[in-house]
Structures are given as C-alpha cells and as structure tokens.
C-alpha cells in the first residue's frame, strides 16, 4: 500500500464510538476500523497502544487524543479516527473529555515518519472550526475526504 493510501483512506474513520472509557474506546476503534483489519495480530497491536497509554496519557487536550502503538505489521503509517459525541474521560492535559481519538500504527523503524504525522495532526486539530467539523460530521466519506486532503497537503509540504 502506498504512503498516501494509509492516511484517512476509506475505512479509517469511525463516526460513532460508543465506549465511555478510554481503554474500551481504544479497543472499539481498533476492532471497528477496517484500516486495521490487515494487522496479523490486532491484539498485540492493541496491547502496545494500551501499554503506551498506561505509561502516559496521550490526551493532547482540546478534546483530542493521539494514541499510538508500534508494530512490524505495517511498513508505513496507518491512522484511524474515532469520534465520540459524548466524550471520553482520557486523563488529558486539560482535563477535558476526548471527542476525537486518533490511533496511529507505525513501524518501529519509521520514527521520523510518525513524528511528522503527529505534528501534522496536532496542527490540524488546533483549529477549533476544523475540530468541530470533525465532531459534528456524520458522513464517513466526507470526513475521510476532508481530513485526508488536509493531511496529504501538509504531508506534501513537509516532504517536498
């Protein structure tokens, strides 16, 4: 799969997370997001995401979390977004619940690619209007297009 296809391609956004607890939400997103179906051991990937979360919360603030785990199952980044209308307590730096849960799967050998993606996502969600459009969105395809276009545009600028 090419690098462009992994970031907000079809199957990367789940518009409605039902979980009310952060570890349950991580599990739900990994299980529901088709983008993670190709992992040979989703359970091991989930354990790596949870282990990272247990060491320090990935709750960024402003209703956003960037959970992540490493796996040799991927040769490039795979990113999923789960949206929770009600919000999930996440031990975020600002104490607010998370409405946008990103989960990033990255190969342990691709740290720079991971950091670049995390930087782009953080920049995108700083914009309150952009965050609200994601939270209020109900059509998966539109959200994947919107987020994918914004992400790829920033990626191209940073890798040119």
C-alpha positions as CSV (number, residue, x, y, z in Angstrom):
1,X,0.0,0.0,0.0
2,X,1.4,3.4,-0.8
3,X,2.0,6.0,1.8
4,X,-0.8,8.2,0.7
5,X,-3.4,5.5,1.0
6,X,-2.7,4.7,4.6
7,X,-3.8,8.1,6.0
8,X,-7.6,8.6,6.0
9,X,-8.3,6.2,3.2
10,X,-11.7,4.5,3.2
11,X,-12.1,2.6,6.4
12,X,-10.1,4.9,8.6
13,X,-12.8,6.9,10.4
14,X,-15.5,5.6,12.7
15,X,-18.1,8.4,13.2
16,X,-19.6,6.9,16.4
17,X,-17.7,5.5,19.2
18,X,-20.0,4.0,21.9
19,X,-17.4,3.4,24.6
20,X,-17.3,5.6,27.6
21,X,-13.9,4.6,28.9
22,X,-10.5,5.2,27.2
23,X,-9.3,1.6,27.0
24,X,-12.6,0.4,25.8
25,X,-12.6,3.2,23.2
26,X,-9.1,2.1,22.0
27,X,-10.3,-1.5,21.7
28,X,-13.5,-0.4,19.9
29,X,-11.7,1.7,17.4
30,X,-9.1,-0.9,16.6
31,X,-11.8,-3.6,16.2
32,X,-14.2,-1.4,14.1
33,X,-11.8,0.5,11.8
34,X,-11.2,-1.5,8.6
35,X,-7.8,0.1,8.2
36,X,-6.5,-2.1,11.0
37,X,-8.1,-5.4,9.7
38,X,-4.9,-6.3,7.8
39,X,-2.8,-6.5,11.0
40,X,-1.9,-10.1,11.6
41,X,-2.2,-9.6,15.4
42,X,-4.6,-6.8,16.3
43,X,-4.5,-8.0,19.9
44,X,-0.7,-7.4,20.1
45,X,-1.1,-4.0,18.5
46,X,-3.8,-3.1,20.9
47,X,-1.6,-4.1,23.8
48,X,1.2,-1.8,22.5
49,X,-1.3,1.1,22.3
50,X,-2.6,0.4,25.8
51,X,0.9,0.0,27.3
52,X,1.9,3.4,25.8
53,X,-1.3,4.9,27.2
54,X,-0.6,3.4,30.7
55,X,2.8,5.0,30.8
56,X,1.5,8.4,29.9
57,X,-1.9,9.7,28.7
58,X,-1.9,10.7,25.0
59,X,-4.8,13.1,25.7
60,X,-3.5,16.1,23.9
61,X,-6.2,18.5,25.1
62,X,-9.0,20.4,23.3
63,X,-10.9,17.1,23.1
64,X,-8.2,15.2,21.2
65,X,-6.1,12.2,21.9
66,X,-3.3,10.7,19.8
67,X,-3.0,7.1,20.9
68,X,-0.3,5.1,19.2
69,X,1.5,1.8,19.0
70,X,4.3,0.2,17.2
71,X,4.0,-2.9,15.1
72,X,6.2,-4.6,12.4
73,X,2.9,-5.5,10.6
74,X,3.0,-2.1,8.8
75,X,5.6,-0.7,6.5
76,X,4.2,2.8,6.7
77,X,1.7,4.7,8.9
78,X,-1.9,3.7,9.4
79,X,-4.1,6.3,11.1
80,X,-7.6,5.9,12.3
81,X,-10.0,8.4,13.9
82,X,-12.9,7.5,16.2
83,X,-15.4,10.2,17.1
84,X,-17.2,10.3,20.4
85,X,-20.1,12.8,20.6
86,X,-20.5,12.3,24.3
87,X,-16.7,12.5,25.1
88,X,-14.5,10.0,26.9
89,X,-12.5,10.7,30.1
90,X,-8.9,10.4,29.0
91,X,-6.7,12.0,31.6
92,X,-6.0,14.7,29.1
93,X,-3.6,17.5,29.9
94,X,-6.5,20.0,30.1
95,X,-8.8,17.5,32.0
96,X,-11.5,17.7,29.3
97,X,-13.0,14.6,27.7
98,X,-11.8,13.3,24.3
99,X,-14.2,13.6,21.3
100,X,-11.5,12.8,18.6
101,X,-9.5,9.7,19.3
102,X,-6.7,9.1,16.7
103,X,-4.9,5.8,16.7
104,X,-1.6,5.6,14.9
105,X,0.0,2.3,13.9
106,X,3.7,2.8,13.0
107,X,6.6,0.6,12.2
108,X,9.3,0.9,14.9
109,X,11.8,1.7,12.2
110,X,9.9,4.8,11.0
111,X,10.1,7.2,13.9
112,X,10.6,10.3,11.7
113,X,7.5,9.5,9.6
114,X,5.5,9.0,12.8
115,X,6.7,12.3,14.3
116,X,5.9,14.2,11.1
117,X,2.3,12.7,11.0
118,X,1.8,13.5,14.7
119,X,2.9,17.1,14.1
120,X,0.5,17.5,11.1
121,X,-2.4,16.1,13.1
122,X,-1.7,18.4,16.0
123,X,-1.5,21.4,13.7
124,X,-4.8,20.5,12.1
125,X,-6.8,20.0,15.3
126,X,-5.5,23.3,16.8
127,X,-8.1,24.9,14.6
128,X,-11.4,24.9,16.6
129,X,-13.6,25.1,13.4
130,X,-11.8,22.0,12.0
131,X,-12.3,20.1,15.2
132,X,-16.0,21.0,15.3
133,X,-16.5,19.9,11.7
134,X,-15.0,16.5,12.6
135,X,-17.0,16.1,15.7
136,X,-20.3,17.1,14.1
137,X,-19.7,15.2,10.9
138,X,-21.9,12.2,10.2
139,X,-20.9,11.0,6.8
140,X,-17.7,9.0,7.0
141,X,-16.7,9.5,3.3
142,X,-16.9,13.3,3.7
143,X,-14.8,13.2,6.8
144,X,-12.2,10.9,5.3
145,X,-12.0,13.2,2.2
146,X,-11.7,16.4,4.4
147,X,-9.2,15.0,6.8
148,X,-7.3,13.1,4.1
149,X,-7.0,16.2,1.9
150,X,-5.8,18.4,4.7
151,X,-3.3,15.7,5.9
152,X,-1.9,15.0,2.5
153,X,-1.5,18.6,1.7
154,X,0.5,19.2,4.8
155,X,2.5,16.0,4.3
156,X,3.4,17.1,0.7
157,X,4.6,20.5,2.0
158,X,6.8,18.9,4.7
159,X,8.3,16.3,2.5
160,X,9.0,18.4,-0.6
